[in-house]
């Protein structure tokens, strides 16, 4: 992850929030590892598209 440099982070995202992200509704998610807010623009079964660049 870009904020705390962990490769794998378990999130506490609810099913409702995930479904909203899949419908391309902006969804906030706070990463438990570094307490940083990420804005998800859309999602699918494997990936999140966010407002920040997550890979370099």
ABEGO torsion letter per residue (X at the ends): XAAAGBABBBBABBAAAAAAAAAGBBBBBBBAAAGBBBBBABBBAABBBBABBABX
